[in-house]
Amino acid sequence: MAARAIWKGELKLGTNKVPVKLYSAVQDQTVHFHVLDDRAKKRVKQHMVDPDSGEEVPNEEIQKGYEIEPGRYVILTEEDLEKLEPPPSRDIEIAEFFPENTVSQQWYERPYYVGPDGDTKGYFALVEALKNKEREAIAHWVMRKKYYAGVLRSVDDYLILFTMRDAKEVILADELTKPAGAAPTQKELAMATQLVEMLQGEFDPKEYKDEYRERVIEFIKKKAKGRAPKLKPVKAKRQTAALDSVLAKSIDALRRKEKRAA
């Protein structure tokens, strides 16, 4: 099925504008369950209730509050929130360019494909410029009443835009407690390097799946046909051996596998 654009805008570089469309680059495949009545097997509804009386609170009596200290809230009305919304715009404004991979992956939140919307020459000219100069850009835009900052880069002859997390959400490595313990020995480093070299390969996305989701979907299909199998819990293996012993076993197993393949 062809991808559908979720939003239209314009890439703004100074006084130049390139019309574009945004497409979701990821698709939620989480297994979602409905909440049912145990007897009637009908979907049940959730209601807001007073925790003291247990009585339902009507929608018109529900307010939004931000807790500034335990038990103390600042109430915000719908009118307050509307006034705080950023002004609507269709501009994706390019702020600056910098070398590729300057922004680390932990800043990225959600990817969007950016496709042309009529002006293909201006669009692909930007793609080639980013590719040839090995640059990516910081962009700012407003979409669906929310302000975004993101990273724009060229990927496979197209543009992709990653929304970025707020700076307060990102924990930098220098804020972590440094690990304690003895440094690895030269033998352990050599074995780890050898293991990395032996495991070199090419990324194949088809090999990486949500095994839990597949087990759930398979079980649902079989249970719907009246022949659900008995399930055994998946047990995690605990590894307590020394690092050099673990590496040695891994290398030995890989060598035996290579001999069988040959």
N, C-alpha and C positions, 0 to 999 in steps of 0.2 A: 504494500500500500504506500502510495506516495506521501511524503511528509507534508504536513500542513503548517503554514506560517502561523505563529501565535501573536505576532506583533509587527508593525511596520514603523520605520523611522528613517532617519538620514544620518549617515556618518558625516560629521562636520570637521573639516580640516581647514582652519582659518576661515576664509570666505568661500571655500569650495564645499559642496555638499554632494554626497553620493547616496541615492535612495537604496535602502536595503530592507530585507525581511529577516526576522529572527525565527529560528526553528529550535525546538528542544533537541539537545544532543544526547539525552538520556531518557529512559522510560522506566517508570516504577513497575517492578514486577513482584512487589511484596504480596504475600498471600493475605487477603483481608477476609475477616469473618464477620458475619452479622450476629447480633445478639437476639436470641429467640426465647420465647416462652417454652418451658420444658414440656408442658402438656399440649398446648394448642399448636406448637411449632410455628408461631407467628412472630414476626419481628416486633420487638418492644421498643418503646420510646423512652428517652431520658428526659427527666424534668429537674429543674432547680428547686431545692427544698430548703426550708429553714432548718439548720442543724439542731436547734433547741426544740421547736414545736413539731418538726417533721412535716409541716404543711408546705404545699407547693407555692412558690413565689411567682406571680404573673410576670410575663416578659416586660410589661411597662413599668414594673417596680424594680427591675434589675439595673444596676449601675456598674460602671467600670471604675475601679479604684487601684491606685498604685501605692503599695505599702512603703512608707518612708521610715518607719520604725515599728516594732511589734505593736499591733493593734491600732496603728494610726495610718489613715489612708488619705490620699489626695484624690478627690473624685473628678473624673474627666467626662464631660458630656459628649454626645455625638457632634455637637456644634464646635466644641473645643478641638476635637480631633480633626474635623474638616478644615478648620483654620490653620492647623499645623501641617497639613498636607503640602508637599512641594507643588509649585505651579505646573500644570500639564505642559509637556513638550514632546516633540518627536525627534529632537536632536540627540545623537550620540556624539558628544564632543570629545575629540582627541586632545588630551592635555599635553602629553610629551611622549617622545620615543626613547628607548633605551635598549641595550644589548639583550639578545634572547636569553631566557632562563634567569633573568635578574630576580624575578619574583619567585620565591620557593613555593612548592606545591601546597603547603599548609595554609596559604592565603586563599586558595581557590575554593569556591563553594559550589557553583553549578555552571555547566558549560552550555553554550548556545551556538548553533551554526548561524553564520551571517551570510545570507545569500543576496545576490543582486535583485533589484526591483526595477528593471527597465534599463538603467544606464550600465551596461555590462563593461564598456570601455573603461570608465572611471573606476569601477569595482576591481577589475582584473589588473589595472595599472597599480592600484594600491597593494594587491596581493603580491605582484612581482617586486614592487619596491621594498616591501617588508622582507621578502625572501632574499633578494639580492644583497640587501644591506644587513641581513641577519638581525633585524630589529623587531620589537614588539612595542605596543603602545598602552598607556593608561587612558581609559575612557570614563566619562561620566554621563549618566543619562537618567531620565525619570520614566518609569514604566509602571502602569497600573497603580498610580498614586504612591509609588515608593521610589526613593532615590537609590541609585546604584553606582558603584565604582567597579571597574573591571579591567581585565587585561585582554587586549586584542592582538591576535597573532595569526600568521598564515599557516595552514595545515593542509597538505595534499591539494594545492592549487585553490583552496578556498580560505575564507576567514572564519575563525572561531573566537568567541567572546566568553571569557570566564568571569562570572561575578566574583567579587572579592569579599572576604569577611572584614568586619570592622576591626581596627587595630586593637581594640580592647578585648577581642575574642581570641586573638592569636597569642599563644604562649611560645616565646622564643627559647631556643636551646640553652642559651646562657642563663636562663632563669631556673633551669633544672638543677637538682642536686647531683654533683658529679659522682659517678659510680665508684664504690670503694672496692678494694680487693687487689690481689696481685696482678701485675701486668702479664700478658701471655708470653710464654717462652718462645725462643727462636724456632724450636721444633713445632710448636703449635701454630705459629705464624706461617711457617713453610707448608705445613699440612693444610691449613685453611686456604692458602693461596693455590695449592694444587687442586683442592676440592672445587674452588671457584672456577679454575680453568677447565676442569673436567666437566663441569655442569653448564658450560657455555651453550647457548642455543638461540633460537629465534622466538619472539613472542607470538603465540597463537591464541587469540582471545577465546576461541572455541573450547580451549582446554580449561578455562577458568569459569566455573559455574557455581551457583548457589545450591550446594548439595542438599541442604535442609529443605529448600523450597521444592526441589524436584522430588524428594521423598514424600513431602506432604501432598503434592499434586497427584503423584502416582497412587498414594494410599487413598485419596479422595475418589479417584476414578474407579479403583477396584471396589471400594466400599459402596459406591453408587450402584455397582453391578451385583452387589450382594456377596462378594467374595474377598473381603478384606483380609489380608494375611496378618499373622501375629508379628508384632514388631519387637525387636530386641533393642535396648538402649545402646547408643553409640558410646563406647568407653574411650576416654582419652588416655594415651600412653604417657606415663611419666618418665622423664629421662633424668637420672641422677648420676650417671657415670661421669668420669673426668673428661674434660674437653678433648685431650689428645686421644683418648680411647674412642670417643664418639667419632672424631674425624677419621681415625684409622679404619673403623668399621665402615663408615660411609664410602671412603676411597676404595676399600677392598670390595664392597658390594658393586660399585660402579665398574671396577675392572672386570669382575666376573660377568657383569651384564654386557660389557663391550666384547668380551671373548665369545659369549654365546651368540651375539649378533654377527660376529665375524664368521 
